[in-house]
Amino acid sequence: MQDFEALKKIWQQKPELVKRVSGPKELSSTSKRNKKLLQYAQLVGGAGQVIVSAFISWMMVFGNFGFRFWYTYLSMGMVVLLCLLQAGYMLYTYTKIRAIDDSLPPAEHLRQWEQYYALRQQQITFQGPVFTVLLSIALGIYYIEILSGRPFLPVLLVVLVTIAWILFAYFYLGKKSIRKETNRLQSIIHELQAVERQLEEEEPSGLDQ
């Protein structure tokens, strides 16, 4: 609660003084930790996508797989492109979090987080399904040559395992990650709303003095 009270004191200062604050503890330790975790998840996720795309690109050039059909390489290129797009998307999201100014007055600070929250909901609604569908298409194209001429049962097993993994990743791992992110965002927003309410309640008493 000490960090919480420090935040209130900072925001109760004159606007010109608030702008000069360079590194105060504007958020409570929980909210600051949540913000760092949100940034970390996007940054590490983006870096991971770049590494995966680089590895697949290396395999395409130096793997010497000897694929007969051009569309097999096309499918690998699609995965590389998807990874790079995902990396760019995550790094863009990272910069949006980083741009949120903790030293702003509570109403403005709260508005920044609410705008970011609305942006993330739009991104999640669009990005998750589109990425999953395009990745599934790329894998399907890749399997055309890889699995052609193979016995039926092994082919069926590979296809079923792949489908099961995609569904598990999207409906369990993906949803779980989104829930964690949403909880962290809501925690920050709720705390800022509480700060704003307390400041509004204390304003009349401050004027009476």
Sine and cosine of phi, psi and omega as CSV:
sin_phi,cos_phi,sin_psi,cos_psi,sin_omega,cos_omega
0.00,0.00,-0.32,0.95,0.03,-1.00
-0.89,0.45,-0.68,0.74,0.05,-1.00
-0.89,0.45,-0.60,0.80,0.00,-1.00
-0.90,0.44,-0.70,0.71,0.02,-1.00
-0.93,0.37,-0.58,0.81,0.04,-1.00
-0.89,0.46,-0.62,0.79,0.04,-1.00
-0.88,0.48,-0.70,0.72,0.00,-1.00
-0.89,0.46,-0.67,0.74,-0.01,-1.00
-0.90,0.44,-0.65,0.76,0.00,-1.00
-0.88,0.47,-0.72,0.70,-0.05,-1.00
-0.95,0.30,-0.35,0.94,0.01,-1.00
-0.99,0.14,-0.14,0.99,0.04,-1.00
-0.94,0.34,0.16,-0.99,0.08,-1.00
-0.91,0.41,0.54,-0.84,-0.04,-1.00
-0.80,0.60,-0.65,0.76,-0.05,-1.00
-0.92,0.38,-0.46,0.89,0.05,-1.00
-0.98,0.22,-0.60,0.80,0.00,-1.00
-0.88,0.48,-0.61,0.79,-0.03,-1.00
-0.90,0.43,-0.41,0.91,-0.04,-1.00
-1.00,0.08,-0.20,0.98,-0.03,-1.00
-0.92,0.40,0.83,-0.56,-0.09,-1.00
-0.98,-0.19,-0.61,0.79,-0.06,-1.00
-0.50,-0.87,0.74,0.67,0.01,-1.00
-0.98,0.20,0.15,-0.99,0.06,-1.00
-1.00,0.02,0.98,0.20,-0.11,-0.99
-0.93,0.36,-0.58,0.82,-0.03,-1.00
-0.95,-0.30,0.38,-0.92,0.11,-0.99
-0.90,0.43,0.24,-0.97,-0.05,-1.00
-0.87,0.49,-0.59,0.81,0.01,-1.00
-0.91,0.41,-0.71,0.70,-0.02,-1.00
-0.92,0.38,-0.64,0.77,0.03,-1.00
-0.89,0.45,-0.65,0.76,0.02,-1.00
-0.91,0.42,-0.67,0.74,0.02,-1.00
-0.89,0.46,-0.64,0.76,0.02,-1.00
-0.90,0.44,-0.69,0.73,0.01,-1.00
-0.90,0.45,-0.64,0.77,0.01,-1.00
-0.91,0.41,-0.61,0.79,0.05,-1.00
-0.89,0.45,-0.69,0.73,0.03,-1.00
-0.90,0.43,-0.71,0.70,-0.06,-1.00
-0.87,0.49,-0.68,0.73,-0.03,-1.00
-0.88,0.48,-0.68,0.74,-0.01,-1.00
-0.94,0.33,-0.67,0.75,-0.04,-1.00
-0.92,0.40,-0.75,0.66,0.00,-1.00
-0.92,0.40,-0.65,0.76,0.04,-1.00
-0.88,0.48,-0.68,0.73,0.03,-1.00
-0.90,0.44,-0.67,0.74,0.03,-1.00
-0.90,0.44,-0.63,0.77,0.03,-1.00
-0.89,0.46,-0.64,0.77,0.03,-1.00
-0.90,0.43,-0.62,0.78,0.03,-1.00
-0.90,0.44,-0.67,0.74,0.00,-1.00
-0.89,0.45,-0.70,0.71,0.01,-1.00
-0.88,0.47,-0.70,0.71,0.00,-1.00
-0.90,0.44,-0.61,0.79,0.03,-1.00
-0.91,0.40,-0.64,0.77,-0.01,-1.00
-0.91,0.41,-0.70,0.71,0.01,-1.00
-0.91,0.41,-0.62,0.79,0.04,-1.00
-0.88,0.47,-0.67,0.75,0.04,-1.00
-0.88,0.48,-0.67,0.74,0.01,-1.00
-0.90,0.43,-0.61,0.79,0.01,-1.00
-0.89,0.46,-0.61,0.79,-0.08,-1.00
-1.00,0.06,-0.70,0.71,-0.14,-0.99
-0.94,-0.35,-0.02,1.00,-0.08,-1.00
-0.94,0.33,-0.39,0.92,0.02,-1.00
0.80,0.60,0.73,0.68,-0.01,-1.00
-0.97,0.23,-0.43,0.90,0.02,-1.00
0.93,0.36,0.59,0.81,0.04,-1.00
-0.89,0.46,0.61,-0.79,-0.05,-1.00
-1.00,0.07,-0.44,0.90,-0.14,-0.99
-0.92,-0.39,0.64,-0.77,-0.04,-1.00
-0.91,0.42,-0.51,0.86,-0.08,-1.00
-0.95,0.32,-0.30,0.95,0.09,-1.00
-0.93,0.36,-0.69,0.73,0.08,-1.00
-0.92,0.39,-0.56,0.83,0.05,-1.00
-0.87,0.49,-0.67,0.75,0.00,-1.00
-0.89,0.46,-0.64,0.77,0.05,-1.00
-0.91,0.40,-0.63,0.78,0.06,-1.00
-0.90,0.44,-0.58,0.82,0.05,-1.00
-0.89,0.46,-0.66,0.75,0.02,-1.00
-0.91,0.42,-0.67,0.74,0.05,-1.00
-0.86,0.51,-0.73,0.69,-0.01,-1.00
-0.89,0.45,-0.67,0.74,0.03,-1.00
-0.88,0.48,-0.68,0.74,0.02,-1.00
-0.89,0.46,-0.67,0.74,0.00,-1.00
-0.93,0.38,-0.64,0.77,0.06,-1.00
-0.90,0.43,-0.66,0.75,0.04,-1.00
-0.90,0.44,-0.64,0.76,0.03,-1.00
-0.89,0.45,-0.71,0.70,0.03,-1.00
-0.89,0.46,-0.64,0.77,0.03,-1.00
-0.89,0.46,-0.68,0.73,-0.03,-1.00
-0.95,0.31,-0.62,0.79,0.03,-1.00
-0.93,0.36,-0.57,0.82,0.09,-1.00
-0.89,0.45,-0.69,0.72,0.03,-1.00
-0.89,0.46,-0.63,0.78,0.05,-1.00
-0.86,0.52,-0.70,0.72,-0.01,-1.00
-0.92,0.40,-0.53,0.85,0.03,-1.00
-0.92,0.40,-0.64,0.77,0.05,-1.00
-0.92,0.38,-0.71,0.70,-0.04,-1.00
-0.88,0.47,-0.50,0.87,-0.04,-1.00
-0.97,0.25,-0.21,0.98,0.01,-1.00
-0.93,0.36,0.83,-0.56,-0.12,-0.99
-1.00,-0.08,0.94,-0.34,-0.04,-1.00
-0.94,0.34,-0.30,0.95,-0.08,-1.00
-1.00,0.01,-0.01,1.00,0.03,-1.00
-0.94,0.34,0.38,-0.93,0.12,-0.99
-0.84,0.55,0.41,-0.91,-0.15,-0.99
-0.83,0.55,-0.65,0.76,-0.03,-1.00
-0.90,0.45,-0.69,0.73,-0.01,-1.00
-0.95,0.32,-0.65,0.76,0.02,-1.00
-0.89,0.45,-0.70,0.71,0.03,-1.00
-0.87,0.49,-0.67,0.74,-0.01,-1.00
-0.89,0.46,-0.61,0.79,0.04,-1.00
-0.88,0.48,-0.71,0.70,-0.01,-1.00
-0.93,0.37,-0.61,0.79,0.03,-1.00
-0.91,0.41,-0.63,0.78,0.05,-1.00
-0.91,0.42,-0.66,0.75,0.03,-1.00
-0.91,0.41,-0.66,0.75,0.01,-1.00
-0.87,0.49,-0.70,0.72,0.03,-1.00
-0.89,0.45,-0.65,0.76,0.05,-1.00
-0.88,0.48,-0.70,0.71,-0.02,-1.00
-0.90,0.43,-0.62,0.79,0.02,-1.00
-0.90,0.44,-0.63,0.77,0.06,-1.00
-0.91,0.41,-0.69,0.72,0.00,-1.00
-0.88,0.47,-0.72,0.69,-0.05,-1.00
-0.90,0.44,-0.66,0.75,-0.01,-1.00
-0.87,0.48,-0.61,0.80,-0.07,-1.00
-1.00,-0.03,-0.73,0.68,-0.20,-0.98
-0.93,0.37,-0.72,0.69,-0.08,-1.00
-0.85,0.53,-0.84,0.54,0.00,-1.00
-0.88,0.47,-0.66,0.75,-0.03,-1.00
-0.89,0.45,-0.72,0.69,0.00,-1.00
-0.87,0.49,-0.69,0.72,-0.03,-1.00
-0.90,0.44,-0.69,0.73,0.00,-1.00
-0.90,0.43,-0.73,0.69,-0.03,-1.00
-0.91,0.41,-0.63,0.78,0.05,-1.00
-0.90,0.43,-0.64,0.77,0.03,-1.00
-0.89,0.45,-0.65,0.76,0.04,-1.00
-0.89,0.45,-0.69,0.72,0.01,-1.00
-0.88,0.48,-0.69,0.73,0.02,-1.00
-0.91,0.41,-0.63,0.78,0.03,-1.00
-0.87,0.49,-0.68,0.73,0.04,-1.00
-0.90,0.44,-0.67,0.75,-0.01,-1.00
-0.88,0.47,-0.63,0.78,-0.05,-1.00
-0.95,0.32,-0.33,0.94,-0.03,-1.00
-0.82,0.57,-0.76,0.65,0.00,-1.00
-0.99,0.13,-0.64,0.77,-0.08,-1.00
-0.88,0.48,-0.63,0.77,-0.10,-0.99
-0.98,-0.17,-0.08,1.00,-0.02,-1.00
-0.92,0.39,0.68,-0.73,0.01,-1.00
0.99,0.15,-0.01,1.00,0.01,-1.00
-1.00,0.09,0.34,-0.94,0.08,-1.00
-0.87,0.50,0.50,-0.86,-0.12,-0.99
-0.87,0.49,-0.74,0.67,-0.09,-1.00
-0.89,0.45,-0.74,0.68,0.07,-1.00
-0.86,0.51,-0.63,0.78,0.03,-1.00
-0.89,0.45,-0.71,0.70,0.01,-1.00
-0.87,0.49,-0.66,0.75,-0.01,-1.00
-0.89,0.45,-0.71,0.70,0.01,-1.00
-0.88,0.48,-0.70,0.72,-0.01,-1.00
-0.90,0.44,-0.71,0.71,-0.01,-1.00
-0.91,0.42,-0.67,0.74,0.02,-1.00
-0.89,0.45,-0.66,0.75,0.01,-1.00
-0.89,0.45,-0.72,0.69,0.02,-1.00
-0.88,0.47,-0.68,0.73,0.00,-1.00
-0.88,0.47,-0.66,0.75,0.00,-1.00
-0.91,0.41,-0.68,0.73,0.01,-1.00
-0.89,0.46,-0.70,0.72,0.02,-1.00
-0.91,0.42,-0.66,0.75,0.02,-1.00
-0.90,0.44,-0.70,0.72,-0.02,-1.00
-0.91,0.42,-0.64,0.77,-0.06,-1.00
-0.98,0.20,-0.76,0.65,-0.14,-0.99
-1.00,0.08,-0.38,0.93,0.02,-1.00
-0.95,-0.33,-0.89,0.45,-0.05,-1.00
-0.89,0.45,-0.72,0.69,-0.02,-1.00
-0.90,0.44,-0.74,0.68,-0.01,-1.00
-0.90,0.43,-0.61,0.80,0.03,-1.00
-0.90,0.44,-0.69,0.72,0.03,-1.00
-0.89,0.45,-0.66,0.75,0.01,-1.00
-0.91,0.42,-0.65,0.76,0.03,-1.00
-0.88,0.48,-0.69,0.73,0.02,-1.00
-0.88,0.47,-0.70,0.72,0.01,-1.00
-0.90,0.44,-0.69,0.72,-0.01,-1.00
-0.89,0.45,-0.66,0.75,0.03,-1.00
-0.88,0.47,-0.64,0.76,0.02,-1.00
-0.92,0.40,-0.68,0.74,0.03,-1.00
-0.89,0.45,-0.71,0.71,-0.02,-1.00
-0.91,0.41,-0.56,0.83,0.05,-1.00
-0.88,0.48,-0.71,0.70,0.02,-1.00
-0.90,0.44,-0.73,0.69,-0.04,-1.00
-0.89,0.45,-0.69,0.73,0.00,-1.00
-0.90,0.44,-0.62,0.78,0.02,-1.00
-0.92,0.40,-0.67,0.74,0.04,-1.00
-0.90,0.43,-0.60,0.80,0.06,-1.00
-0.90,0.44,-0.63,0.78,0.03,-1.00
-0.91,0.42,-0.66,0.75,0.03,-1.00
-0.88,0.47,-0.71,0.71,-0.02,-1.00
-0.89,0.46,-0.66,0.75,0.02,-1.00
-0.90,0.44,-0.67,0.74,-0.01,-1.00
-0.91,0.42,-0.65,0.76,0.02,-1.00
-0.91,0.42,-0.63,0.78,0.02,-1.00
-0.91,0.41,-0.60,0.80,0.02,-1.00
-0.94,0.35,-0.56,0.83,-0.04,-1.00
-0.99,0.12,-0.28,0.96,-0.06,-1.00
-0.87,0.50,-0.75,0.67,0.00,-1.00
-0.87,0.49,-0.67,0.74,0.01,-1.00
-0.90,0.43,-0.56,0.83,0.04,-1.00
-0.92,0.39,-0.58,0.82,0.01,-1.00
-0.95,0.31,-0.57,0.82,0.00,-1.00
-0.89,0.46,-0.56,0.83,-0.01,-1.00
-0.95,0.32,0.00,0.00,0.00,0.00
